[in-house]
Amino acid sequence: MAVAGEITAPTREMVRLPGGVFRMGCDHFYPEERPERRIRLSAFQIDRYPVTNRDFACFVESTGYRTVAEIPPDPADYPGLHPDMVGAGSLVFERAPGPVPLDNPARWWSFSPGADWRHPTGAASAIDDLMDHPVVHIAHADAQAYARWAGKSLPTEAEWEYAARGGMEGADYAWGEELNPRGAIMANYWRGTFPYSNLRDDGGYRTTPVAAFPANGYGLHDMIGNVWEWTDDWWSEAVHPASPCCVAEDPRGGSLAASLDPEMPNIAIGRKVIKGGSHLCAPNYCQRYRPAARAPQMIDSTTSHIGFRCVLRSKHDG
């Protein structure tokens, strides 16, 4: 396993994918991944690694950008906002002391004043030893701002999934049909019983350096696990329907209006698709360490397990 400081290739290095037809989605895990369908994509380039703290620091130094987590929210935008969440900060995962029911994420998530990309576990934390870890506490607007600065874009859901599959047609995982082939650990996901017992060799339970696990078939690291990654598609429960005769061309997601959370009618904040799972996905909870897995995330959300990577579509790549 690599450690911070051992990455020799620039983390902004990109891999060119030629495009083509692939099978997107999955019919035998979560309902929102259905149906499996054929998609055709134009060629594009994608970052070999998630954007790291080192990368993001260069962006901030160049532009003076302040992330969403660093700016106190306007209470008018959040009816019923708890007074403890009025200041700047973000959601941080904390391991539970023992077994807890899994129906309430508030048992392991809490708002931490002062938490942001520079302070990933709270105001007193720092990233001095985490420069080659994925940047976290990134809202969708933050990821877009970085992408514009870098002359790139955020991937569509289809582009992201095509890249994550690494050329393995229809496989459940990015490396094949088994989560742990011959006992190998292929990504940073929760090893043990979530949210209290993690059996990782180093004793940790948060992010790892972006080159710590094997690349997929396209030479891409951390497409699965470590951090969830933003895409640029609005969330939709209904995905593009399967068709025996037609192949969807460079599909996009739903609409802003359709992405709103029906369980939160007083908060009209759109949700984008995030992909790949994170270090918090476990066999007993959130088995989304797979290319087909998807989840909705409000665009203003910042947490200790969401990051991103970018794509480049040029005249020669699409």
C-alpha positions as CSV (number, residue, x, y, z in Angstrom):
1,M,0.0,0.0,0.0
2,A,1.3,3.4,-0.9
3,V,1.6,6.2,1.8
4,A,1.3,9.9,1.5
5,G,4.3,11.4,-0.4
6,E,4.9,8.3,-2.5
7,I,2.8,9.4,-5.5
8,T,5.2,10.0,-8.4
9,A,2.7,10.9,-11.1
10,P,0.9,14.3,-11.0
11,T,-2.5,13.8,-9.5
12,R,-4.0,15.9,-12.3
13,E,-2.8,13.3,-14.8
14,M,-5.7,12.2,-17.1
15,V,-6.5,9.0,-19.0
16,R,-8.1,9.1,-22.4
17,L,-11.0,6.7,-22.9
18,P,-12.1,6.0,-26.5
19,G,-15.8,5.8,-25.8
20,G,-18.1,3.2,-27.2
21,V,-21.1,1.1,-26.1
22,F,-21.4,-0.4,-22.6
23,R,-24.0,-1.8,-20.3
24,M,-24.9,0.7,-17.6
25,G,-26.8,-0.1,-14.4
26,C,-27.6,-3.3,-12.5
27,D,-30.7,-5.3,-12.2
28,H,-29.9,-7.2,-8.9
29,F,-28.8,-4.7,-6.3
30,Y,-30.7,-1.5,-5.5
31,P,-33.9,-0.4,-7.3
32,E,-32.5,2.9,-8.4
33,E,-29.8,1.2,-10.5
34,R,-32.4,-0.5,-12.7
35,P,-32.7,-1.3,-15.5
36,E,-29.5,-2.4,-17.0
37,R,-29.3,-0.7,-20.4
38,R,-27.0,-0.1,-23.4
39,I,-25.3,3.3,-23.6
40,R,-23.0,4.8,-26.2
41,L,-20.5,7.5,-25.1
42,S,-18.2,9.8,-27.0
43,A,-14.5,9.7,-26.2
44,F,-13.3,11.8,-23.2
45,Q,-10.5,12.1,-20.8
46,I,-10.8,11.6,-17.0
47,D,-8.6,12.3,-14.0
48,R,-6.6,9.3,-13.0
49,Y,-7.2,10.1,-9.4
50,P,-9.8,12.0,-7.4
51,V,-8.8,15.7,-6.8
52,T,-6.5,15.7,-3.8
53,N,-5.9,18.2,-1.0
54,R,-2.7,19.2,-2.8
55,D,-4.6,19.9,-6.0
56,F,-7.3,21.8,-4.3
57,A,-4.8,23.9,-2.3
58,C,-3.2,25.0,-5.6
59,F,-6.6,26.1,-6.9
60,V,-7.4,28.0,-3.7
61,E,-3.9,29.7,-3.7
62,S,-4.4,30.7,-7.3
63,T,-8.0,32.0,-6.9
64,G,-8.7,32.8,-3.3
65,Y,-11.8,30.6,-3.5
66,R,-13.8,29.9,-0.4
67,T,-15.8,26.7,-0.3
68,V,-19.5,26.4,0.8
69,A,-18.4,24.9,4.1
70,E,-16.4,28.0,4.9
71,I,-19.3,30.4,4.5
72,P,-22.1,30.6,7.2
73,P,-25.5,29.6,5.6
74,D,-28.3,32.1,5.3
75,P,-31.0,30.8,7.7
76,A,-33.6,32.2,5.2
77,D,-32.6,29.4,2.8
78,Y,-33.1,26.7,5.4
79,P,-36.4,26.9,7.2
80,G,-36.1,25.3,10.6
81,L,-32.3,25.3,10.6
82,H,-31.1,24.2,14.0
83,P,-29.2,27.1,15.8
84,D,-26.1,24.9,16.1
85,M,-25.8,24.8,12.3
86,V,-26.0,28.5,11.6
87,G,-22.2,29.0,11.5
88,A,-19.6,27.7,9.0
89,G,-18.9,24.0,9.2
90,S,-19.7,20.7,7.7
91,L,-20.8,17.1,8.5
92,V,-18.2,14.8,10.0
93,F,-18.5,11.1,10.5
94,E,-17.6,9.7,13.9
95,R,-17.3,6.0,14.6
96,A,-20.0,4.7,17.0
97,P,-18.9,3.2,20.3
98,G,-20.8,0.0,19.6
99,P,-23.6,-1.5,17.7
100,V,-26.5,0.9,16.9
101,P,-29.6,0.6,14.7
102,L,-28.8,1.6,11.1
103,D,-32.0,3.5,10.5
104,N,-30.8,6.9,11.7
105,P,-27.5,8.4,10.3
106,A,-27.5,11.0,13.0
107,R,-26.0,8.3,15.2
108,W,-22.7,8.7,13.3
109,W,-23.0,12.0,11.5
110,S,-22.8,15.4,13.2
111,F,-22.4,19.0,12.2
112,S,-18.9,20.1,13.2
113,P,-18.3,23.9,13.4
114,G,-15.1,24.8,11.5
115,A,-14.9,21.6,9.5
116,D,-14.0,22.2,5.9
117,W,-11.5,21.0,3.3
118,R,-8.6,22.3,5.3
119,H,-10.0,20.9,8.6
120,P,-11.5,17.5,7.6
121,T,-12.5,16.2,11.1
122,G,-13.2,19.6,12.7
123,A,-11.7,23.0,13.4
124,A,-8.7,21.6,15.3
125,S,-7.7,19.2,12.5
126,A,-5.4,19.8,9.6
127,I,-4.3,18.3,6.2
128,D,-0.5,18.5,6.6
129,D,-0.2,14.7,6.5
130,L,-3.2,14.3,4.1
131,M,-2.0,16.2,1.0
132,D,-2.4,13.1,-1.2
133,H,-5.8,12.1,0.1
134,P,-8.9,13.1,-1.7
135,V,-10.2,16.6,-0.8
136,V,-13.5,16.4,1.1
137,H,-16.2,18.7,2.4
138,I,-16.8,19.8,-1.2
139,A,-20.2,21.0,-2.4
140,H,-21.2,20.6,-6.0
141,A,-20.5,24.3,-6.6
142,D,-17.0,23.9,-5.2
143,A,-16.3,21.0,-7.6
144,Q,-17.6,23.0,-10.5
145,A,-15.4,26.0,-9.6
146,Y,-12.3,23.8,-9.5
147,A,-13.2,22.2,-12.8
148,R,-13.7,25.6,-14.5
149,W,-10.3,26.8,-13.2
150,A,-8.7,23.6,-14.5
151,G,-10.4,24.0,-17.9
152,K,-12.3,20.8,-17.3
153,S,-15.9,19.6,-16.4
154,L,-17.5,17.3,-14.0
155,P,-18.4,13.9,-15.5
156,T,-21.9,12.8,-16.4
157,E,-23.2,9.8,-14.5
158,A,-22.7,7.7,-17.6
159,E,-19.2,8.9,-18.2
160,W,-18.3,8.2,-14.6
161,E,-19.7,4.7,-14.6
162,Y,-18.1,3.8,-17.9
163,A,-14.8,4.9,-16.5
164,A,-15.3,3.0,-13.2
165,R,-16.0,-0.3,-15.0
166,G,-12.5,-0.3,-16.4
167,G,-13.6,-2.3,-19.5
168,M,-15.2,-5.1,-17.4
169,E,-18.6,-5.5,-19.1
170,G,-21.5,-6.1,-16.7
171,A,-19.3,-7.1,-13.7
172,D,-20.7,-6.3,-10.2
173,Y,-17.4,-4.7,-9.1
174,A,-14.8,-2.7,-10.9
175,W,-12.4,-5.6,-10.6
176,G,-14.8,-8.6,-11.3
177,E,-17.6,-10.5,-9.7
178,E,-16.2,-10.9,-6.2
179,L,-15.8,-8.2,-3.6
180,N,-12.5,-9.7,-2.3
181,P,-11.0,-11.8,-5.0
182,R,-8.7,-14.4,-3.3
183,G,-8.9,-12.3,-0.2
184,A,-7.6,-9.2,-1.8
185,I,-8.8,-5.7,-0.6
186,M,-9.3,-3.7,-3.8
187,A,-10.6,-0.4,-2.4
188,N,-11.0,1.7,0.7
189,Y,-14.4,0.6,2.0
190,W,-15.5,-0.2,5.6
191,R,-14.0,-3.5,6.6
192,G,-15.9,-4.9,9.5
193,T,-19.3,-4.0,11.0
194,F,-20.4,-0.5,10.3
195,P,-20.4,2.0,12.1
196,Y,-18.3,0.9,15.0
197,S,-15.9,-1.9,14.1
198,N,-13.3,-1.3,11.3
199,L,-10.7,-4.0,10.7
200,R,-8.5,-2.0,8.4
201,D,-4.8,-3.0,8.7
202,D,-3.6,0.5,9.7
203,G,-6.3,0.9,12.3
204,G,-7.9,3.9,10.5
205,Y,-11.4,4.4,9.2
206,R,-11.3,7.5,7.0
207,T,-9.7,8.4,3.7
208,T,-6.5,6.9,2.3
209,P,-3.9,8.2,-0.2
210,V,-5.3,8.2,-3.7
211,A,-2.7,5.6,-5.0
212,A,-3.2,3.2,-2.0
213,F,-5.2,0.6,-4.0
214,P,-4.8,-1.0,-7.4
215,A,-6.0,0.9,-10.5
216,N,-8.9,-0.5,-12.5
217,G,-8.5,-1.8,-16.1
218,Y,-8.3,1.8,-17.5
219,G,-5.5,2.8,-15.0
220,L,-7.9,4.8,-12.8
221,H,-7.5,4.9,-9.1
222,D,-10.3,5.1,-6.4
223,M,-13.2,5.0,-8.7
224,I,-14.6,2.8,-6.0
225,G,-14.5,3.6,-2.3
226,N,-12.4,6.2,-0.5
227,V,-14.9,9.1,-1.3
228,W,-18.1,9.5,-3.1
229,E,-17.7,11.6,-6.3
230,W,-19.9,14.3,-7.7
231,T,-21.3,14.0,-11.2
232,D,-23.0,16.8,-13.1
233,D,-26.3,15.0,-13.6
234,W,-29.5,15.9,-11.7
235,W,-30.8,13.0,-9.7
236,S,-33.7,11.0,-11.1
237,E,-35.3,7.9,-9.7
238,A,-36.3,6.8,-13.2
239,V,-33.2,6.1,-15.3
240,H,-33.1,5.8,-19.1
241,P,-35.3,2.8,-20.0
242,A,-33.9,-0.4,-21.5
243,S,-34.6,-1.0,-25.1
244,P,-33.7,-4.0,-27.3
245,C,-33.4,-1.9,-30.4
246,C,-31.9,1.4,-29.3
247,V,-28.8,2.7,-27.6
248,A,-28.9,5.9,-25.7
249,E,-26.3,8.4,-26.9
250,D,-24.3,10.4,-24.3
251,P,-27.3,10.5,-21.9
252,R,-27.8,13.1,-19.2
253,G,-29.7,12.9,-16.0
254,G,-33.1,14.3,-14.9
255,S,-34.1,17.9,-14.3
256,L,-33.6,20.2,-11.3
257,A,-37.3,20.2,-10.5
258,A,-37.5,16.4,-10.6
259,S,-34.4,16.1,-8.4
260,L,-35.9,17.8,-5.4
261,D,-36.4,15.6,-2.3
262,P,-40.2,15.0,-1.9
263,E,-39.6,14.3,1.8
264,M,-38.3,17.9,2.3
265,P,-40.9,20.0,0.5
266,N,-39.9,23.2,2.2
267,I,-36.3,23.1,1.0
268,A,-36.1,23.5,-2.8
269,I,-32.4,22.4,-3.2
270,G,-31.6,20.2,-6.2
271,R,-29.8,16.9,-5.9
272,K,-27.1,15.6,-8.1
273,V,-25.9,12.0,-8.6
274,I,-22.9,10.9,-6.6
275,K,-21.1,7.7,-7.5
276,G,-18.6,5.1,-6.3
277,G,-19.3,4.7,-2.6
278,S,-16.8,5.7,0.1
279,H,-14.8,4.5,3.0
280,L,-18.1,4.2,4.9
281,C,-19.8,1.7,2.6
282,A,-19.8,-1.8,4.3
283,P,-21.2,-5.3,3.6
284,N,-23.7,-4.7,6.3
285,Y,-24.6,-1.1,5.2
286,C,-24.6,0.7,1.9
287,Q,-23.2,-1.8,-0.5
288,R,-22.5,0.9,-3.0
289,Y,-18.8,0.2,-3.6
290,R,-19.8,-0.8,-7.2
291,P,-19.8,1.1,-10.6
292,A,-23.6,0.8,-11.0
293,A,-24.4,2.2,-7.6
294,R,-25.7,5.7,-7.3
295,A,-27.2,8.1,-4.7
296,P,-28.8,11.5,-4.6
297,Q,-27.0,14.4,-2.8
298,M,-28.2,18.0,-2.3
299,I,-25.9,20.3,-4.2
300,D,-25.1,22.3,-1.1
301,S,-24.1,19.3,1.0
302,T,-20.6,19.0,2.4
303,T,-19.4,16.0,4.3
304,S,-16.2,14.2,5.2
305,H,-16.8,11.5,2.6
306,I,-17.6,13.3,-0.7
307,G,-15.0,14.5,-3.2
308,F,-14.8,14.6,-7.0
309,R,-12.7,14.2,-10.2
310,C,-12.9,15.9,-13.6
311,V,-13.2,15.1,-17.2
312,L,-12.1,16.8,-20.4
313,R,-14.1,16.8,-23.6
314,S,-12.2,18.3,-26.5
315,K,-12.6,18.4,-30.3
316,H,-10.5,15.3,-30.4
317,D,-12.4,13.5,-27.5
318,G,-16.0,13.8,-28.5
